[in-house]
Structures are given as structure tokens and as C-alpha cells.
Amino acid sequence: MMGRLFGKDGIKGLAVTELTCELAVQIGRAAAEVLAGDGHESAKILIGKDTRSSADTIEAALCAGICSAGVDAELLGIVPAPAAAYLAKEREAAGSIMITASYRNAEFSGIRFFSSEGKRLGLSGEEEIERLVLDAPQEIAPIPRRKYGSVIRSESAIDEYIDYIKTDVGADLSGIKVAIDCANGSACRTARRVFTELGADIVLMGNRPDGTNINKDCGCTFIEPLMEFTRSNGCSCGIALDGSGERCIAVDENGRIIDGDEIIAICAGHMKEKGLLRHNTIVTTSANNLGLMQFARSNDIYTVTAPANERSTIRKLTEGDFCIAGDPGGYIVFPDVMLTGDGQLTAVKLLEVLKDSGRPMSGIAGVVKKIPQVMLNVRIDPRDREIWKNDRTITRLIDEYEGILGDDGRVIVREISRDSQIRIMVEGEDFTTINAMAVRIADTIRERCSR
């Protein structure tokens, strides 16, 4: 069922034309049914948004749907996505919704759901919203009510979120000068206060949102401007966030990129040294570079691998009682503070390590030796999903290459159901060899799975 409305990161599409107002109204009604359950009369759902010009339109449509179902909609305004997640639990709401397309440009929008516990809504909840919207709209059709929901405007969401980060982390960042790229997104509302109130000296870029420039030539998906900005301002390091405030990529004082793999390694190594790395384990995804796993092995740190999606990562963290997880794109989770990725929290954790080390950022980075990686996508007919897993020609070839690479490489082949694609990733020391392997696997899948 999944994939008609939801992807691995919520609902996304071109604002107003694909993710239409009519659809958003229906999603709001379905969300009220799923999140509030039988407690409609006393329930409220929080709504946060990023800086896209379309966010007000989608917000209004969601409010119409939620309130028509008898549930209150509390508007948080422009906030980072982790703030919407945190406040759902803090304010005892039925759940929260974040209007964002994360790292995508302004023409896109998206809707993401968090449970009353402050973490991503479970798969069953998303499936039920999808069923109600697409298969059973009659079940959420408006009915005459004695009382409809109200729209409530929150004035303190930003303050509560910033106070929580400051209080829970309790870092002292004095003496550090840091450049921060807010991606013209939600962090424009919070970054100055978060870092200056923790003692850092900051200079900002990507902090003038106009509704159309979120993630445009800035942020963690376009980091080159931050590299020069950090050097020219004589900063200890630079931090690049994404439009929703969930991801963090850094650069050192020379402008060298420090991606999610390195941030995880730096923070996990420091936590281990301080006796804070529970079960001596980090949670990685299939997207993390093999170099991170090699770093972990050489430092007597265990790794647990989750599929490359937020829900699976959080589940691994909570089931194993681990305390750090993340991916190379800078989506990193510290579950003791936040049950979702938080770019500003990640940056604070990284700057804590920098301060404690007494060295420049270049002195604590470079701990992960990146292994060459080739990634290819093969589009398949939706009717051919899962077939390749039982094709002995394909699986034997994968097994053969895994045997050749041994501990110095790996082959990961997985299906991306929403896009009807098979993704092939091969890592190893020699680029020419792994590229040839990836191409051969891709060609074989095309031959064996074409109609």
C-alpha cells in the first residue's frame, strides 16, 4: 500500500499543484482521525512549517481539515522540524505535523507526521492516513458537529525549543567562532540564539529567507559558499544546515568538508572516551561509507546497521538503547535529547568536542578514511518488484563480488519501492574494479527483470 501517498520521508510533491490544497484538507481530516482517535473533543494537533512561500497555503488547508474533524490545530509558526517533534510530547498533543520538503528547493512542499511521543508516526499510522485519503474518503467526510476545532496560535514555540536544547545539552561554546549557514530555512529563527546563548561567537549566512530561496545555493546540499565564508571570516569551523533544520554538515577552518560519517565518528569517539557511548555501539545505515565501519572496528566500537530511513534508524536506537545514529548526509540522532534528527543539536555536540579537544577542527577531523563508492539506480517495472531477489543469476553475481571484495569492500543492492528502482552500491579500494562490478550488476538486473 505504501508509496501512493507517502515516501520514506513523509508526503512530498510540487506545492499546490501536486500537493494540492484539496489533498491537504483530506490529509488534515485523516490526521485528526488517526492521531486523535476517539478523543476528538479535547485533542489538539500542532503544526509547524518552514520558510517556503507555499507553507501558509498548505497550513491553511491542513487546519481546515483538522478543525472540520473537531480537533484543534495549534500553529507553531516557522520552526525547525525537531521543534515540532519535541513540542508534541511536551505539550501533550495528539501529534504534530511539519510542513517541509527538507533539503529540496522552494517549489516543493511536504507534510511529515510526528506521534504524541515526539517521533515519526509509525508505519501503521501512515498506512491508515493513506487508506482514508485514497481508498475510503467517505469515512472522513464532514458531518454536522456540535463543536468544531479551533485554530490556536502559539507565541512561545521558539523559546521552548531553544531553552530545551540549551538546558539539556548544557554546553559551553565560549571561545569558538563559528560560521553558520541556515539554508534560508527554519533555523533562521533559532540559530543565532542557540549558539550565542551557549557562548559561541557566530557569523551567519543563508539567513535571509524570502519564501523562494530555501536551500538555493546554500545549506548542506550546496556547501561551497560556506567553505569560503568560513575561511574569509577566520572561523574555527562552519556549520551547514538544511531547510527544515534536521541535517548538519560541517567544514573545518580551512574549508574542508566534514560530512555525516565524520561527525558520527568524531562524536562517538569522544563519547567512548568519556564513557558515554552506551553499549559501545553506533547505529549506521546502509548509506554510510565503509570507512566509518573501519573507524569503528579500529576503535573497538560496535556497529548496528539499519535500513536507510528515519523510522528504522529510530527503532534500532530505541530497541538497543543506543545513543547515536546517523547517515552521511548529516541526519544524525542523539535520542537522549531528541527522537529525530536535529541539525543544531548535532552542531552543538560537534562544537563541544572541538572545545574539549583544545585543537583546531582540522585536528579532530580526518578520522574516517573514505572508501571509494559507486552508486547506480536501475528503474524496473512496478510489477517486477522483489523478483530480482529470487533470480539466481543476479544473486550469484552479487555473492561472487562480495567474496572478491571481502572485508575491504561491500555490495548493497536494495529496492526503492516508491520510485520502482533498484539501487546498487559497491564500495572498495579500487574505483575501476568497483565501477565495473556495479555496471555489471546493473546490466544483469536490466536483462533479467525487463519485460
C-alpha positions as CSV (number, residue, x, y, z in Angstrom):
1,M,0.0,0.0,0.0
2,M,2.8,2.4,0.9
3,G,4.2,4.6,-1.9
4,R,1.0,6.0,-3.3
5,L,1.0,8.9,-0.9
6,F,3.9,8.5,1.5
7,G,7.6,8.1,0.7
8,K,10.3,7.3,3.2
9,D,10.3,10.9,4.3
10,G,6.6,11.8,4.5
11,I,4.4,13.2,1.7
12,K,6.2,15.4,-0.8
13,G,5.4,17.0,-4.2
14,L,5.3,20.2,-6.1
15,A,3.5,22.7,-3.9
16,V,-0.2,23.4,-4.6
17,T,-0.1,21.5,-8.0
18,E,0.8,18.0,-6.8
19,L,0.4,18.5,-3.1
20,T,-2.8,20.4,-3.6
21,C,-5.0,22.3,-1.2
22,E,-7.8,19.8,-1.7
23,L,-5.4,16.9,-0.8
24,A,-4.1,18.7,2.2
25,V,-7.6,19.2,3.6
26,Q,-8.2,15.5,3.3
27,I,-4.9,14.7,4.9
28,G,-5.8,17.0,7.7
29,R,-9.1,15.2,8.3
30,A,-7.3,11.8,8.1
31,A,-4.6,13.0,10.5
32,A,-7.3,14.1,13.0
33,E,-8.8,10.6,12.8
34,V,-5.5,8.7,13.2
35,L,-3.7,11.0,15.7
36,A,-6.6,12.0,17.9
37,G,-8.6,8.7,17.7
38,D,-11.7,8.8,19.9
39,G,-10.6,11.9,21.8
40,H,-11.6,14.5,19.2
41,E,-13.4,16.8,21.5
42,S,-10.3,17.5,23.7
43,A,-7.4,16.9,21.2
44,K,-5.1,19.2,19.5
45,I,-2.5,18.7,16.7
46,L,0.5,21.0,16.4
47,I,1.6,22.4,13.0
48,G,5.0,23.8,12.2
49,K,6.3,25.0,8.9
50,D,9.5,26.1,7.1
51,T,10.1,29.3,5.1
52,R,8.6,28.3,1.7
53,S,6.0,30.7,0.4
54,S,3.6,27.8,-0.1
55,A,3.7,26.9,3.6
56,D,0.9,29.2,4.6
57,T,-1.3,27.8,1.9
58,I,-0.7,24.2,2.9
59,E,-1.0,25.2,6.6
60,A,-4.5,26.7,6.0
61,A,-5.7,23.7,4.2
62,L,-4.5,21.3,6.9
63,C,-6.1,23.5,9.5
64,A,-9.4,23.3,7.6
65,G,-9.3,19.6,7.5
66,I,-8.2,19.1,11.2
67,C,-10.8,21.6,12.5
68,S,-13.6,20.2,10.4
69,A,-13.0,16.9,12.1
70,G,-13.5,18.5,15.5
71,V,-9.8,18.7,16.5
72,D,-7.9,21.9,17.5
73,A,-4.9,23.0,15.3
74,E,-2.2,24.8,17.2
75,L,0.1,26.8,14.9
76,L,3.8,26.9,15.9
77,G,4.8,29.2,13.1
78,I,8.2,28.8,11.4
79,V,10.1,26.3,13.5
80,P,12.8,23.6,12.8
81,A,11.2,20.2,12.3
82,P,12.7,18.8,15.6
83,A,10.9,21.6,17.5
84,A,7.6,20.4,16.1
85,A,8.5,16.8,17.2
86,Y,9.7,17.9,20.7
87,L,6.7,20.1,21.4
88,A,4.2,17.3,20.5
89,K,5.3,15.4,23.6
90,E,6.0,18.5,25.7
91,R,2.5,20.0,25.2
92,E,0.7,16.6,25.4
93,A,-0.7,17.0,21.9
94,A,-2.2,14.1,19.9
95,G,0.7,14.6,17.5
96,S,2.3,17.2,15.3
97,I,2.7,18.0,11.6
98,M,5.7,19.6,9.9
99,I,5.2,21.3,6.6
100,T,8.5,21.0,4.9
101,A,10.3,19.4,1.9
102,S,13.6,19.4,3.9
103,Y,16.5,19.9,1.6
104,R,14.5,20.4,-1.6
105,N,14.0,23.8,-3.3
106,A,11.1,26.1,-2.7
107,E,8.8,24.8,-5.5
108,F,8.3,21.6,-3.5
109,S,6.4,21.1,-0.2
110,G,5.8,18.2,2.1
111,I,3.9,17.0,5.1
112,R,5.5,14.9,7.8
113,F,3.8,13.5,10.9
114,F,5.1,13.0,14.5
115,S,3.4,11.0,17.2
116,S,2.5,12.2,20.6
117,E,5.8,10.8,21.8
118,G,7.8,13.1,19.5
119,K,9.0,10.6,17.0
120,R,8.0,9.8,13.4
121,L,4.5,8.4,13.1
122,G,4.6,4.6,12.8
123,L,4.1,2.8,9.5
124,S,0.6,1.6,10.5
125,G,-0.4,5.2,11.2
126,E,0.9,6.4,7.8
127,E,-0.8,3.5,6.1
128,E,-4.1,4.4,7.8
129,I,-3.9,8.0,6.7
130,E,-3.1,6.8,3.2
131,R,-6.1,4.4,3.2
132,L,-8.5,7.1,4.5
133,V,-7.4,9.7,1.9
134,L,-7.1,7.4,-1.2
135,D,-9.4,4.4,-0.5
136,A,-12.1,5.4,2.0
137,P,-12.7,9.2,1.8
138,Q,-16.3,8.6,2.8
139,E,-15.0,7.6,6.3
140,I,-13.7,11.1,6.8
141,A,-16.4,13.1,5.1
142,P,-17.5,16.1,7.0
143,I,-20.5,15.7,9.3
144,P,-22.6,18.2,11.3
145,R,-21.0,18.7,14.7
146,R,-21.9,20.4,17.9
147,K,-18.3,21.7,18.1
148,Y,-15.6,22.2,15.5
149,G,-11.9,22.6,16.2
150,S,-10.3,25.9,16.8
151,V,-7.1,27.4,15.4
152,I,-4.7,28.4,18.2
153,R,-1.6,30.5,17.5
154,S,1.4,29.7,19.7
155,E,3.7,32.5,20.7
156,S,6.3,30.5,22.7
157,A,7.3,27.6,20.5
158,I,10.7,29.0,19.5
159,D,11.6,29.9,23.2
160,E,10.6,26.5,24.5
161,Y,12.7,24.7,21.8
162,I,15.8,26.8,22.4
163,D,15.5,26.6,26.2
164,Y,15.2,22.8,25.9
165,I,18.4,22.5,23.7
166,K,20.4,24.8,26.0
167,T,19.2,23.2,29.2
168,D,19.6,19.5,28.2
169,V,22.9,19.8,26.4
170,G,24.4,22.5,28.8
171,A,27.4,23.1,26.5
172,D,29.9,25.9,26.9
173,L,30.9,27.1,23.5
174,S,32.8,30.2,24.6
175,G,36.0,30.9,22.6
176,I,34.7,29.3,19.4
177,K,33.9,31.4,16.4
178,V,31.6,29.5,14.0
179,A,30.1,30.3,10.6
180,I,26.5,29.0,10.3
181,D,24.6,28.6,7.0
182,C,20.9,28.5,7.8
183,A,19.9,27.4,4.3
184,N,17.4,30.3,4.3
185,G,15.2,27.8,6.2
186,S,13.7,27.3,9.6
187,A,16.9,27.6,11.5
188,C,17.0,31.3,10.6
189,R,14.5,31.7,13.5
190,T,16.7,29.8,16.1
191,A,20.4,29.5,15.2
192,R,21.6,32.9,16.4
193,R,20.1,32.4,19.8
194,V,21.0,28.7,20.2
195,F,24.7,29.3,19.6
196,T,25.2,32.8,21.1
197,E,23.4,31.8,24.3
198,L,25.8,28.9,24.6
199,G,28.7,31.3,24.3
200,A,29.8,31.0,20.7
201,D,30.8,33.9,18.5
202,I,28.9,33.4,15.3
203,V,28.6,34.8,11.8
204,L,25.5,33.9,9.7
205,M,24.8,33.3,6.1
206,G,21.8,31.9,4.3
207,N,19.7,33.7,6.9
208,R,17.5,35.9,4.7
209,P,14.6,33.8,3.6
210,D,12.2,35.4,1.1
211,G,9.9,32.4,0.5
212,T,11.7,31.3,-2.7
213,N,15.3,30.9,-1.7
214,I,15.2,28.0,0.8
215,N,18.2,25.6,0.1
216,K,19.0,27.7,-3.0
217,D,22.8,27.8,-3.5
218,C,23.2,27.3,0.3
219,G,22.8,24.9,3.1
220,C,24.2,21.3,3.5
221,T,23.4,20.4,-0.1
222,F,25.4,23.3,-1.6
223,I,28.3,23.7,0.8
224,E,30.8,25.6,-1.4
225,P,29.8,29.1,-0.3
226,L,30.2,28.1,3.4
227,M,33.7,26.8,2.7
228,E,34.8,30.3,1.5
229,F,32.7,32.1,4.1
230,T,34.3,30.2,6.9
231,R,37.9,30.9,5.7
232,S,37.3,34.6,4.9
233,N,35.7,35.2,8.4
234,G,38.5,33.5,10.3
235,C,36.2,31.0,11.9
236,S,37.1,27.9,13.8
237,C,34.7,25.9,11.6
238,G,31.5,26.2,9.6
239,I,28.1,24.6,10.1
240,A,25.6,24.0,7.2
241,L,22.0,23.1,8.0
242,D,19.1,22.2,5.7
243,G,15.8,24.0,5.2
244,S,14.0,22.1,7.9
245,G,16.8,22.2,10.5
246,E,17.3,18.5,10.6
247,R,20.7,17.9,8.9
248,C,24.1,19.2,9.7
249,I,27.3,19.1,7.6
250,A,30.5,20.9,8.8
251,V,33.7,22.4,7.4
252,D,36.9,22.9,9.2
253,E,38.8,26.2,9.5
254,N,40.4,25.5,6.1
255,G,37.1,24.8,4.4
256,R,37.5,21.0,4.2
257,I,34.1,19.2,4.3
258,I,33.2,17.1,7.4
259,D,30.2,15.0,6.4
260,G,27.9,12.9,8.5
261,D,30.2,9.9,8.6
262,E,33.0,12.0,10.1
263,I,30.7,13.8,12.5
264,I,29.4,10.5,13.8
265,A,33.0,9.2,14.2
266,I,34.1,12.4,16.0
267,C,31.2,12.4,18.4
268,A,31.2,8.6,19.0
269,G,34.9,8.6,19.7
270,H,34.6,11.4,22.2
271,M,31.6,9.7,23.9
272,K,33.6,6.5,24.2
273,E,36.5,8.3,25.7
274,K,34.2,9.9,28.3
275,G,32.4,6.6,29.0
276,L,29.1,7.9,27.5
277,L,28.8,5.6,24.4
278,R,26.2,3.1,25.7
279,H,26.9,-0.5,24.8
280,N,29.9,0.9,22.9
281,T,27.8,0.9,19.8
282,I,26.8,3.3,17.0
283,V,23.8,2.8,14.6
284,T,24.6,3.2,11.0
285,T,22.6,2.9,7.8
286,S,23.3,1.1,4.5
287,A,24.2,4.5,3.1
288,N,27.2,5.1,5.4
289,N,30.6,4.8,4.0
290,L,32.5,1.6,4.8
291,G,35.3,3.9,6.1
292,L,33.0,4.7,9.2
293,M,32.7,1.0,9.9
294,Q,36.5,0.6,9.6
295,F,37.0,3.5,12.0
296,A,34.6,1.8,14.5
297,R,36.5,-1.5,14.3
298,S,39.8,0.1,14.8
299,N,38.5,1.9,17.9
300,D,36.7,-1.1,19.4
301,I,33.3,0.3,18.7
302,Y,30.4,-1.9,17.5
303,T,28.1,-1.0,14.7
304,V,24.5,-1.9,14.2
305,T,23.1,-1.3,10.7
306,A,19.6,-0.1,10.0
307,P,17.9,0.5,6.6
308,A,18.4,4.0,5.2
309,N,15.3,5.6,6.6
310,E,14.5,7.5,9.7
311,R,11.9,5.2,11.2
312,S,14.2,2.1,11.0
313,T,17.1,4.1,12.5
314,I,15.0,5.3,15.4
315,R,13.7,1.8,16.0
316,K,17.2,0.4,16.2
317,L,18.2,3.1,18.6
318,T,15.3,2.6,21.0
319,E,15.3,-1.2,20.8
320,G,19.0,-1.4,21.6
321,D,19.2,1.5,24.0
322,F,21.9,3.1,21.9
323,C,22.8,6.8,22.0
324,I,23.9,7.9,18.5
325,A,22.9,7.1,14.9
326,G,23.1,8.8,11.5
327,D,23.8,8.9,7.8
328,P,26.4,10.6,5.6
329,G,24.0,13.4,4.7
330,G,24.2,14.7,8.2
331,Y,20.9,13.3,9.5
332,I,22.2,12.4,13.0
333,V,20.1,11.4,16.0
334,F,21.0,11.7,19.7
335,P,17.9,10.0,21.2
336,D,18.7,11.0,24.8
337,V,17.9,14.6,23.7
338,M,15.7,14.3,20.6
339,L,14.0,11.4,18.9
340,T,14.5,12.8,15.5
341,G,17.4,14.4,13.5
342,D,18.3,17.9,14.7
343,G,21.0,19.8,12.8
344,Q,21.5,22.4,15.5
345,L,21.8,19.8,18.3
346,T,24.3,17.9,16.1
347,A,26.3,21.1,15.6
348,V,26.4,21.8,19.3
349,K,27.6,18.2,20.1
350,L,30.3,18.6,17.5
351,L,31.4,22.0,18.8
352,E,31.5,20.5,22.3
353,V,34.1,18.0,21.1
354,L,36.0,20.8,19.4
355,K,36.1,22.9,22.6
356,D,37.1,19.9,24.8
357,S,39.9,18.9,22.5
358,G,41.7,22.3,22.5
359,R,42.7,21.7,18.9
360,P,41.5,23.2,15.6
361,M,38.7,21.4,13.8
362,S,41.2,20.1,11.3
363,G,43.0,18.4,14.2
364,I,40.0,16.4,15.3
365,A,38.6,15.6,11.8
366,G,40.0,13.3,9.2
367,V,39.4,10.2,11.3
368,V,37.4,8.4,8.6
369,K,39.3,7.1,5.6
370,K,36.7,7.3,2.9
371,I,36.4,4.2,0.7
372,P,35.6,4.8,-3.0
373,Q,31.9,4.2,-3.6
374,V,29.8,3.7,-6.8
375,M,26.0,4.0,-6.7
376,L,23.7,3.2,-9.7
377,N,19.9,3.1,-10.0
378,V,18.1,0.7,-12.3
379,R,14.4,1.5,-13.0
380,I,12.1,-1.5,-13.1
381,D,8.5,-2.1,-13.9
382,P,6.4,-1.9,-10.7
383,R,5.2,-5.4,-11.4
384,D,8.7,-6.7,-11.1
385,R,9.3,-5.7,-7.5
386,E,11.1,-8.3,-5.4
387,I,11.6,-10.6,-8.4
388,W,15.4,-9.9,-8.6
389,K,15.9,-11.3,-5.1
390,N,14.9,-14.8,-6.3
391,D,16.9,-14.7,-9.5
392,R,19.9,-16.9,-9.1
393,T,21.9,-15.3,-11.9
394,I,21.6,-11.9,-10.1
395,T,22.2,-13.2,-6.5
396,R,25.2,-15.4,-7.6
397,L,26.8,-12.4,-9.2
398,I,26.3,-10.3,-6.0
399,D,27.7,-13.2,-3.9
400,E,30.7,-13.5,-6.2
401,Y,31.6,-9.9,-5.9
402,E,31.1,-9.8,-2.2
403,G,33.6,-12.7,-1.9
404,I,36.1,-10.9,-4.1
405,L,35.9,-7.7,-2.0
406,G,35.9,-9.4,1.3
407,D,36.4,-7.2,4.4
408,D,37.8,-4.4,2.2
409,G,34.5,-3.7,0.4
410,R,30.9,-4.5,0.2
411,V,27.9,-4.8,-2.2
412,I,24.5,-3.5,-1.2
413,V,21.5,-4.0,-3.6
414,R,18.2,-2.8,-2.4
415,E,14.8,-1.8,-3.8
416,I,13.3,1.7,-3.6
417,S,9.7,0.8,-3.8
418,R,8.3,4.4,-4.2
419,D,10.4,5.0,-7.3
420,S,10.3,1.5,-8.7
421,Q,14.1,1.4,-8.7
422,I,16.8,-0.9,-7.6
423,R,19.8,0.8,-6.1
424,I,23.2,-0.8,-6.4
425,M,26.1,0.4,-4.2
426,V,29.5,-1.1,-4.4
427,E,32.4,0.0,-2.2
428,G,36.1,-1.0,-2.4
429,E,39.6,0.3,-2.5
430,D,40.0,0.3,-6.3
431,F,37.5,2.6,-8.1
432,T,37.9,0.9,-11.5
433,T,37.1,-2.5,-10.1
434,I,34.0,-1.5,-8.1
435,N,32.7,0.6,-11.0
436,A,32.9,-2.4,-13.3
437,M,31.1,-4.5,-10.7
438,A,28.3,-2.0,-10.2
439,V,27.8,-1.7,-14.0
440,R,27.8,-5.5,-14.4
441,I,25.2,-5.9,-11.7
442,A,23.0,-3.1,-13.1
443,D,23.2,-4.6,-16.6
444,T,22.3,-8.1,-15.3
445,I,19.3,-6.7,-13.4
446,R,18.1,-4.9,-16.6
447,E,18.5,-8.1,-18.6
448,R,16.8,-10.4,-16.1
449,C,14.0,-8.1,-14.9
450,S,12.9,-6.4,-18.1
451,R,9.5,-7.2,-19.7
